[in-house]
Amino acid sequence: MSRLVCKRFSSTVTIKSTPSKAHHHQPIPSSSFPSGFILTGLHAGVKKKAGVLDVGIILSTSERPTSAAACFTRNAFKAAPVIISEQILGENAGRARAVVVNSGCANAVTGAQGIEDAWAMAKETDALLPQNSSSQHSTTSQTLVLSTGVIGQNLPISKILSAIRSQRDGKQQTLGNDFGSWERAAKAFMTTDTFPKLRARRFSINGVEYRMAGMDKGAGMIHPDMGPPALGPLHATLLGCIMTDAAISPRSLQRALTYAVERSFNSISVDGDMSTNDTILLLANGAAAEKNGARLEEIDEETDKEAFEVFKKELTDFTVDLAKLVVRDGEGATKFVTVTVKGAPTYEDAHRVASRISTSALVKTALYGEDANWGRVLAATGSVPLSSPLHPNKVSVTFVPSDGTTPLPVLVNGEPEKVDENRASEILSLEDFEILVDLGGGEGAEAAQYWTCDFSYASNKYLEYVRINGDYRS
């Protein structure tokens, strides 16, 4: 059977090797990272391979209260760390000072023991926090918890707690704020990722310079749908943590993150599978004000909307950058494709259409085959119910190259163009390109983007994806 399948594969499409993705991770100047945070990555033994980092710790050392926000999976089977982190944020009214993460075990569908283990990780990390004027007195923990890895297995909790405890000892402590410290923490997030995903940027609000940095992980089980805490029943894994030294009120931090996640992490797909653990965390510790010798008030949407809007835009742009790294590292992926849908009745309509195109197996296999099969794009588009009727005679489809050369329209106002197949092959042979779908809406029409990758012989449903996921627990 396998020989027959391989013969069929080899007779239709040239098998391309997965391109190296290592160039997406480069050193970042230590001065680019936000003030008032110390981090590390440790080997606890969750992962079987010796020396591989599998526990990460992030602490805020700021004298000011640290605001925290989160977007959690809407999967009904929420993992233990999701459950307790949601509870901690609620009980602390949007304040938290630390994050602890483990990779190699998801602590999902692990019953009462899983909840107990997640609380133990939080409480052990609490003991590392410096006691200063920002200490938030509460009856619960100040640490948010992340886990990723195999579902249905209990954590080797004694190993994890021992690793966290090691950071109390000055001789063993590796916590720091330089690039190496941030990189170690980012590596502790990784499972099937091929590179640590770490970014940093500077921005200014009202003449004050702030810094933002963050890390995320994910390569498979990627089709997130995350929302803010306490929204009721919630709908490999995507994890991310973003830190800034800006001072933002908890309610405005949550509003900004919810907006940003909808336009970034909720707008990517690798294989169409949603995880039990998907979580994005955001900490804002106000340490930039300490550094500048100022006592700035927390930015709040109600009291300084202009400053809030600047922060929201900076955060959204930053989350888009992090989210794109996940797609670029998609298991076995050879293409990075932007799907833009415009001319829609609402943003939600545009987002649903872009999602449907991005998850279509027929579209994704055509992308790998470098086949401009726009009929598959239209079929996916037409399968999505919209808030008002779609008019097929107004729809246009264009392939847009990333190298700045001329785009290729293949459908204009419902009429097929005479396609230059050689030009189509040139565009689709690029590693990056865009599929632009215009639904033909008039003034006031909305647009949305999704980022996706191809299905290749080395990706989903095929050889490399099966190799990675077929024995994931071994």
Salt bridges, closest charged atoms under 4 A:
ASP54 OD2 - HIS43 ND1 3.68
GLU86 OE1 - LYS78 NZ 3.13
GLU124 OE1 - ARG165 NH2 3.09
GLU124 OE2 - ARG168 NH2 2.41
GLU183 OE2 - HIS25 NE2 2.74
ASP193 OD2 - LYS197 NZ 2.70
GLU209 OE1 - ARG202 NH1 2.89
ASP225 OD1 - ARG74 NH1 2.98
ASP225 OD2 - HIS235 NE2 3.47
ASP245 OD2 - ARG211 NE 3.64
GLU262 OE2 - HIS351 ND1 3.80
GLU298 OE2 - ARG95 NH1 2.87
ASP300 OD2 - ARG251 NH2 2.81
GLU301 OE1 - ARG255 NH1 2.74
GLU301 OE2 - LYS305 NZ 3.54
GLU302 OE2 - ARG255 NH1 3.10
GLU309 OE2 - LYS305 NZ 3.23
GLU309 OE1 - LYS312 NZ 3.37
GLU314 OE1 - ARG201 NH1 3.00
ASP317 OD2 - LYS313 NZ 2.87
ASP321 OD2 - ARG201 NH2 3.15
ASP329 OD2 - LYS197 NZ 2.65
ASP349 OD1 - ARG352 NH2 2.43
GLU370 OE2 - LYS335 NZ 3.04
GLU426 OE1 - ARG423 NH1 3.06
ASP432 OD2 - ARG328 NH2 2.71
GLU464 OE2 - ARG467 NH2 2.52
